[in-house]
Amino acid sequence: MNNPLKAQPESNPILSRHPILSFDDGNIAILADNSYFLVHQGLLSRHSQPLSLAIQALDSNCSHVEGRPILHLQDTSKDAFYFLQALYDGLSFLKSHKEDFYIFSSILRLSTKYEVAHLRAGIIHGMHDVWPSTLAQWEVREAKATASDGVYDPRQSTPHPILVINVARVANALSLLPAAFYDLSRYAPSDISAGYTCPQTMEHHQLEPEDLMNLLRGREHGSRFLSTFIVNELEGRQPSAACIYQGDLNLSRRRNCQAAFEAITFELLRDVNGVVCHRSSDPLFAIAEADLMQSPNQASVRRSSLFRVCEYCRLEFSAVVDAAREEFWQRLPLWFNIDPQVWA
C-alpha cells in the first residue's frame, strides 16, 4: 500500500510557498503538489494521530524549505488548503449549498484520512442539512428547493447526488447515503446509468457498479410501495365512520367522499410518470400530494376541485398518509442495501 505521508518529495521541483495559509512562526512545511504550507507541528499533532506519527518520524536528514522540515502529503494542494484552513479556522465559513460542495468533500475525505474527528463530525452534520436522516428535515430541504411558483429544481441549490454517494463511500459517511440514493432514484434509469458530468470541470462521475444495482433495486422498492399504497389506501376507500354524508338521503352526496378518493386515485395514476408535476418517480411527493389535494389550506400542484372530502374523512386519511410516508422513509436504508443502523 502506498504511504499517504512522505518525509520529502520524490524529486526536487520548484516549490512555492502558499500565499494564504503560511505563518512566519510555523515550524513545519506541509507539501502538497508543489505548494507548501508553513504551519505548526503542535496543532497538527494535537488533532491528528497519523500526522503526529509522521512528524515524529522526521529526522535531521529530511528535506527542508525556509529552514523547516518538509512533510509531504499525497493530496492535492487544493484539498490540503481546505483541510488546513478548517483546522485553523473551523467550519463556520462553509454553507450547505452546491458552491461549497467541493470544500465539504475535501475536508470530509482528509479529516477521515487523517482521523480528525471533530472536523469529520462537523462536516457530516452540515451535509445532513441537505442529505438528512429524518423525514422532517427532508421536507425542509424539499421546500427550499421549490420556488414560489411551484417549480421544483433541487440542482439549483444542492449538488448532484452521484457526487455525494461517491464521497460518502470514500469517507465511510454512510448516514448520508439513504437520502442521496433516494434523491438519485427519482431520475430516469438511463440518466442514472449514464452518470453526471460537471459543467464547470467537465469531469464525469458515475456510480460504482454495486451502488448502481443497489440504486435500481431501491427505486423498484419505492415504486412498489407507492402502488401498494394506492391499492390499499385509495382504491375503493370507504368513508370514515364519522363522515357527515353517511346518512344523506341523496345518493350522490352520500358518495361524495368516496368519489373524492376515486378522483385522487385517478390523479396519482395519471401522473405516475411525472406528466403533470414533472417529478418522475417521487413516491414520497406523490403520497403527500394525495393528502394535499384535499387540504383546504395547502397548495397542491394538481388540486382536484370536483369533489371534496368532509373534514372527518380528510383527517382520517391525513393520518394514513403521514404514517405511510414515515414508513417509506424508514425503509430507505434497507431498500438501498445500507445498514439501517446508520440512522440509529
Disulfide bonds with the S-S distance in Angstrom:
none
